């Protein structure tokens, strides 16, 4: 069976930098960080008080929320904002007439967690009488249902929750669906929220920084949680050409594996992570020598960064030092299930614009670091092929390979 080529033709986001792709990309290029003391809840009782929150002006904008269809849950609100922008950018929608050929795959980890906490408090304080709307919005699938209903996406739909790899898997699954002809186009990505219960849990694991997230730095001491949403409009190359769409990049391959090692800890040797990278490269039909840039998982924890270094070394060997790398997590925090989508957006824009944003706060390389970390200022470079990788709890490892689009028929520029 002939596999179809898949391209990205629309991008959208809401991030800790605010609303829209332009605000997100420009802040990344300038090396800014949205990491601040948390405002949405009292974090004073915790070891770390830091987070990267979507601006309160967006949260509190009732007109904006109403324009998005009035979602009752915040990750769905974020995802609707990102999806609206991606569809406008792709010049499609807002609803689809050939809806059975349009899919939707979203990834999330913390969606509806606030609502679950609200229901718990309601039971404790007033008895079992939460509203029907609250109960509905507390379902993990609420985000997917809201987005699919809003845009009349009646083709293949799925919600993925593979911890920090969730929205990378969502993009990969959507890529598979289009490549294999199950649908012609798909809205893919995911939204997530900064929730006190999750912040408290990571605090108890000593995984959160008390100063600043410094991925791959010798003095790293953890990450902070972020929030937001990323959306990518994917379609077959034939579909994009038929309607004269602008193309950002081509999705070349998707690989996943499981470390089968521990519920929360990364593997010690990086073998499971390396397997996902190799599978993505094999699916893309390119060699490790073709990768010019890696958007790392880069959590800034002692063990995760060390494992990722070993995985990259295992796949790329001595050529690792020629690969540019960065981590978005020091800029926007670790956006949980939405991290992969936001990082894929950054990777696509790196390919499109030929510039790699720096990693804020990272000063020196960690022991054994084998990639050329971009620090201080953005680095201009002609990037042909890039890797965006996510490694989550439960051993979930997911990677996507993306290629620069040059308007030619050749698959690999």
C-alpha positions as CSV (number, residue, x, y, z in Angstrom):
1,X,0.0,0.0,0.0
2,X,1.3,3.4,-0.9
3,X,1.8,5.6,2.1
4,X,0.7,9.2,1.6
5,X,2.9,12.2,2.4
6,X,1.7,14.3,5.3
7,X,2.3,18.1,5.8
8,X,1.6,20.7,8.3
9,X,-0.4,23.7,6.9
10,X,-1.8,25.4,10.0
11,X,-0.4,26.2,13.5
12,X,-2.0,27.6,16.6
13,X,-1.2,28.0,20.3
14,X,-1.9,29.6,23.6
15,X,1.2,29.5,25.9
16,X,2.5,31.1,29.0
17,X,3.7,33.9,26.6
18,X,0.1,34.6,25.6
19,X,-2.2,34.0,22.7
20,X,-0.9,33.1,19.3
21,X,2.0,31.6,17.3
22,X,3.7,35.0,16.8
23,X,3.9,35.8,20.5
24,X,5.2,32.3,21.3
25,X,7.9,32.2,18.6
26,X,9.2,35.7,19.1
27,X,9.5,35.1,22.9
28,X,11.4,31.9,22.3
29,X,13.7,33.5,19.8
30,X,14.5,36.3,22.3
31,X,15.4,33.7,24.9
32,X,12.7,34.8,27.3
33,X,11.2,32.7,30.1
34,X,7.6,32.8,31.4
35,X,8.6,31.1,34.6
36,X,7.3,33.0,37.6
37,X,5.9,32.5,41.1
38,X,2.5,30.8,40.7
39,X,-0.5,33.1,41.1
40,X,-3.5,30.8,40.4
41,X,-3.3,29.0,43.8
42,X,-1.3,29.5,47.0
43,X,2.0,27.7,46.4
44,X,3.5,28.9,49.6
45,X,3.3,25.6,51.4
46,X,5.3,23.8,48.7
47,X,9.1,23.5,48.3
48,X,8.8,25.1,44.8
49,X,6.6,28.0,44.1
50,X,7.4,28.3,40.5
51,X,5.3,27.7,37.4
52,X,4.6,29.0,33.9
53,X,1.0,30.1,33.7
54,X,-1.1,31.3,30.8
55,X,-1.7,35.0,31.4
56,X,-4.6,35.8,33.7
57,X,-5.9,38.3,31.1
58,X,-6.7,35.2,28.9
59,X,-8.2,33.2,31.7
60,X,-10.5,36.1,32.7
61,X,-11.6,37.2,29.2
62,X,-15.2,36.0,29.2
63,X,-15.7,37.4,25.7
64,X,-12.8,35.3,24.4
65,X,-14.2,32.2,26.2
66,X,-17.6,32.8,24.7
67,X,-16.1,33.3,21.2
68,X,-14.6,29.8,21.6
69,X,-18.0,28.3,22.3
70,X,-18.0,28.6,26.1
71,X,-15.9,25.6,27.2
72,X,-16.5,24.7,30.8
73,X,-13.0,23.4,31.3
74,X,-9.7,25.3,30.9
75,X,-7.7,22.8,28.8
76,X,-10.6,22.7,26.4
77,X,-10.6,26.5,26.3
78,X,-6.9,26.6,25.6
79,X,-7.3,23.9,22.9
80,X,-10.1,25.8,21.2
81,X,-8.0,28.9,21.1
82,X,-5.1,27.0,19.5
83,X,-7.4,25.2,17.1
84,X,-9.1,28.3,16.0
85,X,-5.8,29.9,15.1
86,X,-4.5,26.7,13.4
87,X,-7.6,26.5,11.2
88,X,-7.5,30.2,10.3
89,X,-3.8,29.8,9.5
90,X,-4.6,26.8,7.2
91,X,-7.5,28.7,5.6
92,X,-10.0,26.0,6.4
93,X,-13.1,25.5,8.6
94,X,-14.4,26.6,11.0
95,X,-16.6,23.5,10.3
96,X,-16.0,20.8,7.7
97,X,-18.5,19.7,5.0
98,X,-16.5,16.5,4.4
99,X,-16.4,15.9,8.1
100,X,-16.0,12.1,7.8
101,X,-12.6,12.6,6.2
102,X,-11.4,15.0,8.9
103,X,-10.0,13.5,12.1
104,X,-9.0,14.8,15.5
105,X,-6.4,13.4,17.8
106,X,-5.6,15.2,21.1
107,X,-3.2,14.5,24.0
108,X,-3.5,15.5,27.6
109,X,-2.4,14.5,31.1
110,X,-4.1,17.0,33.5
111,X,-7.3,17.9,31.6
112,X,-10.3,18.1,34.0
113,X,-8.1,17.6,37.1
114,X,-9.3,21.0,38.5
115,X,-12.9,19.9,38.0
116,X,-12.3,16.6,39.7
117,X,-10.9,18.6,42.7
118,X,-13.9,20.8,42.6
119,X,-16.3,17.8,42.7
120,X,-14.3,16.4,45.7
121,X,-14.6,19.7,47.6
122,X,-18.3,19.9,46.8
123,X,-18.8,16.4,48.3
124,X,-16.8,17.3,51.4
125,X,-18.4,20.8,51.9
126,X,-22.0,20.6,50.7
127,X,-22.8,17.0,50.0
128,X,-23.1,15.1,46.7
129,X,-24.7,17.9,44.6
130,X,-22.3,19.2,41.9
131,X,-23.9,20.5,38.8
132,X,-24.4,18.4,35.7
133,X,-22.1,20.8,33.8
134,X,-19.3,20.3,36.3
135,X,-19.6,16.5,36.2
136,X,-19.6,16.6,32.4
137,X,-16.5,18.8,32.3
138,X,-14.7,16.6,34.7
139,X,-14.5,13.7,32.2
140,X,-11.0,13.3,30.7
141,X,-12.6,13.1,27.3
142,X,-14.3,16.5,27.6
143,X,-11.6,18.3,25.7
144,X,-11.8,15.9,22.7
145,X,-15.6,16.0,22.7
146,X,-15.7,19.8,22.8
147,X,-13.2,20.3,20.0
148,X,-14.7,17.6,17.7
149,X,-18.2,19.0,18.2
150,X,-17.1,22.6,17.7
151,X,-15.6,21.9,14.3
152,X,-17.8,19.0,13.2
153,X,-14.9,16.5,13.0
154,X,-16.7,13.2,12.6
155,X,-13.8,11.2,11.1
156,X,-11.3,9.2,13.3
157,X,-11.0,10.8,16.7
158,X,-9.0,9.8,19.8
159,X,-7.7,11.1,23.1
160,X,-4.2,10.1,24.1
161,X,-2.9,10.1,27.6
162,X,0.6,8.8,27.7
163,X,1.9,11.2,30.4
164,X,4.5,13.7,29.0
165,X,4.4,12.0,25.6
166,X,0.7,12.5,25.1
167,X,0.5,15.2,22.4
168,X,3.6,13.9,20.6
169,X,1.7,10.6,20.4
170,X,-1.4,12.5,19.2
171,X,0.6,14.1,16.4
172,X,2.1,10.7,15.5
173,X,-1.2,9.0,15.5
174,X,-2.8,11.7,13.3
175,X,0.2,11.3,11.0
176,X,-0.4,7.6,10.8
177,X,-4.2,8.0,10.1
178,X,-3.5,10.4,7.2
179,X,-0.6,8.4,5.8
180,X,-2.6,5.2,5.7
181,X,-5.7,6.9,4.1
182,X,-8.0,6.7,7.1
183,X,-8.6,10.4,6.7
184,X,-7.4,13.2,4.6
185,X,-6.8,15.9,7.2
186,X,-6.7,16.1,11.0
187,X,-6.5,18.5,13.8
188,X,-3.8,17.3,16.2
189,X,-2.2,18.5,19.4
190,X,-3.4,18.9,22.9
191,X,-4.0,21.2,25.9
192,X,-3.2,21.0,29.6
193,X,-3.4,23.0,32.8
194,X,-1.3,23.8,35.8
195,X,-3.1,22.0,38.6
196,X,-2.3,22.3,42.3
197,X,-2.5,18.5,42.9
198,X,0.0,17.8,40.1
199,X,2.3,20.6,41.4
200,X,2.1,19.1,44.9
201,X,2.8,15.6,43.6
202,X,6.0,16.6,41.7
203,X,7.1,18.7,44.7
204,X,6.9,15.5,46.9
205,X,9.2,13.8,44.3
206,X,11.7,16.7,44.5
207,X,11.4,17.0,40.8
208,X,10.6,20.8,40.7
209,X,13.2,23.5,40.7
210,X,13.3,26.1,43.5
211,X,15.4,28.6,41.4
212,X,15.1,28.1,37.6
213,X,14.8,25.2,35.2
214,X,18.3,24.6,33.7
215,X,18.1,21.7,31.2
216,X,21.4,19.8,30.6
217,X,23.2,22.1,33.1
218,X,25.6,20.7,35.7
219,X,23.6,22.5,38.4
220,X,20.1,21.5,37.3
221,X,17.6,20.8,40.0
222,X,14.4,20.1,38.2
223,X,11.6,21.7,36.1
224,X,8.5,23.7,36.8
225,X,5.0,23.0,35.4
226,X,3.6,25.0,32.6
227,X,0.3,25.1,30.8
228,X,-1.3,25.9,27.4
229,X,-2.2,24.2,24.2
230,X,-0.7,23.5,20.7
231,X,-2.6,22.7,17.5
232,X,-1.2,21.5,14.2
233,X,-3.5,21.1,11.1
234,X,-2.1,18.1,9.2
235,X,-3.2,17.0,5.8
236,X,-2.1,14.8,2.9
237,X,0.2,16.5,0.5
238,X,-2.4,15.8,-2.3
239,X,-5.0,17.7,-0.2
240,X,-2.7,20.6,0.5
241,X,-1.7,20.9,-3.2
242,X,-5.3,20.6,-4.4
243,X,-6.3,23.7,-2.5
244,X,-3.0,25.6,-2.9
245,X,-2.2,25.6,0.8
246,X,0.9,27.0,2.3
247,X,3.1,24.3,3.8
248,X,5.2,24.8,6.9
249,X,7.0,21.4,7.1
250,X,6.6,17.7,6.3
251,X,6.0,15.0,8.9
252,X,8.4,12.3,7.9
253,X,8.2,9.6,10.6
254,X,6.9,8.6,14.0
255,X,8.4,6.2,16.5
256,X,7.4,5.0,19.9
257,X,8.5,2.5,22.5
258,X,8.3,1.8,26.2
259,X,11.3,1.5,28.6
260,X,9.4,-1.1,30.7
261,X,11.6,0.0,33.6
262,X,9.7,2.0,36.2
263,X,6.4,3.9,36.7
264,X,8.2,7.3,37.2
265,X,11.9,6.8,36.7
266,X,13.7,6.9,33.3
267,X,15.8,4.0,32.3
268,X,19.4,4.1,33.3
269,X,20.9,3.2,30.0
270,X,18.6,5.1,27.7
271,X,17.9,2.0,25.6
272,X,14.1,2.4,25.4
273,X,14.4,6.1,24.6
274,X,17.0,5.3,21.9
275,X,14.6,2.7,20.4
276,X,11.9,5.3,19.9
277,X,14.4,7.6,18.1
278,X,15.5,4.8,15.8
279,X,12.0,3.8,15.0
280,X,11.1,7.4,14.1
281,X,14.2,7.6,11.8
282,X,13.4,4.2,10.2
283,X,9.8,5.3,9.6
284,X,11.1,8.5,8.0
285,X,13.6,6.4,5.9
286,X,16.5,8.7,6.8
287,X,19.8,8.0,8.6
288,X,20.9,9.5,11.9
289,X,23.4,11.5,9.9
290,X,20.5,13.5,8.4
291,X,19.3,15.0,11.7
292,X,20.5,18.6,12.1
293,X,18.5,19.6,15.2
294,X,16.8,18.0,18.2
295,X,14.1,19.6,20.3
296,X,14.9,17.6,23.5
297,X,12.6,16.5,26.2
298,X,15.0,18.3,28.5
299,X,13.2,18.3,31.8
300,X,16.3,19.6,33.8
301,X,16.0,16.7,36.3
302,X,19.2,14.9,37.3
303,X,18.2,11.5,35.9
304,X,16.0,12.4,32.9
305,X,18.6,14.6,31.3
306,X,21.3,12.0,31.9
307,X,19.2,9.3,30.3
308,X,18.4,11.5,27.3
309,X,22.1,12.2,26.8
310,X,22.8,8.4,26.7
311,X,19.9,7.8,24.3
312,X,21.2,10.4,21.9
313,X,24.7,9.1,22.1
314,X,23.5,5.6,21.4
315,X,21.8,6.6,18.2
316,X,24.0,9.4,16.9
317,X,27.4,8.4,18.3
318,X,30.3,10.8,17.6
319,X,28.1,12.9,15.3
320,X,26.0,14.1,18.3
321,X,28.3,17.1,18.8
322,X,27.3,18.4,15.4
323,X,23.6,18.4,16.2
324,X,22.0,21.6,17.5
325,X,19.7,21.1,20.5
326,X,17.6,23.1,22.9
327,X,14.8,22.6,25.4
328,X,11.6,24.8,25.5
329,X,10.9,23.8,29.1
330,X,13.0,26.5,30.6
331,X,11.0,29.0,28.6
332,X,7.4,27.7,29.1
333,X,7.8,25.1,31.8
334,X,6.9,21.5,31.4
335,X,3.4,21.7,29.9
336,X,2.6,18.1,30.8
337,X,0.5,16.4,28.2
338,X,0.6,19.5,26.0
339,X,4.4,19.7,26.0
340,X,4.9,17.6,22.9
341,X,2.6,19.7,20.8
342,X,4.1,23.0,21.9
343,X,7.6,21.6,21.3
344,X,6.6,20.3,17.9
345,X,5.3,23.8,17.0
346,X,8.7,25.2,17.9
347,X,10.4,22.5,15.9
348,X,8.3,23.3,12.8
349,X,9.1,27.0,13.1
350,X,12.8,26.2,13.4
351,X,12.6,24.4,10.1
352,X,10.6,27.2,8.5
353,X,12.7,30.1,9.8
354,X,16.2,28.6,10.0
355,X,16.8,29.7,13.6
356,X,17.1,27.7,16.8
357,X,15.9,29.5,20.0
358,X,18.2,29.4,23.0
359,X,17.6,27.5,26.3
360,X,17.2,30.1,29.0
361,X,19.0,29.6,32.3
362,X,21.3,26.8,31.0
363,X,24.9,28.0,31.6
364,X,27.2,25.0,31.2
365,X,26.9,21.5,29.8
366,X,26.0,18.6,32.0
367,X,28.5,15.8,32.4
368,X,28.6,13.7,29.2
369,X,26.6,16.2,27.2
370,X,27.1,15.4,23.6
371,X,24.9,17.9,21.7
372,X,25.5,21.5,20.8
373,X,23.2,23.2,23.2
374,X,22.0,26.6,22.0
375,X,22.5,29.1,24.9
376,X,22.3,32.8,25.3
377,X,21.1,33.9,21.8
378,X,19.3,32.2,19.0
379,X,21.5,30.4,16.5
380,X,20.9,30.8,12.7
381,X,21.3,27.5,10.9
382,X,20.0,25.9,7.8
383,X,18.0,23.0,9.3
384,X,16.9,20.2,6.9
385,X,15.6,17.5,9.3
386,X,14.7,17.7,12.9
387,X,13.6,15.5,15.7
388,X,11.1,16.3,18.5
389,X,11.2,13.8,21.3
390,X,9.1,13.2,24.5
391,X,9.8,10.7,27.3
392,X,7.1,10.3,29.8
393,X,6.0,8.5,33.0
394,X,5.2,4.9,32.6
395,X,8.2,4.5,30.2
396,X,6.3,6.2,27.3
397,X,8.8,7.2,24.6
398,X,7.7,9.1,21.5
399,X,9.5,10.9,18.7
400,X,8.6,12.6,15.4
401,X,10.9,13.4,12.5
402,X,10.1,16.6,10.6
403,X,11.5,17.8,7.3
404,X,12.0,21.3,5.9
405,X,9.6,22.0,3.1
406,X,11.2,23.5,-0.1
407,X,8.3,23.1,-2.5
408,X,9.9,20.3,-4.4
409,X,8.7,16.8,-5.0
410,X,11.7,15.2,-3.4
411,X,10.7,13.8,0.0
412,X,13.9,14.6,1.7
413,X,15.4,18.0,1.0
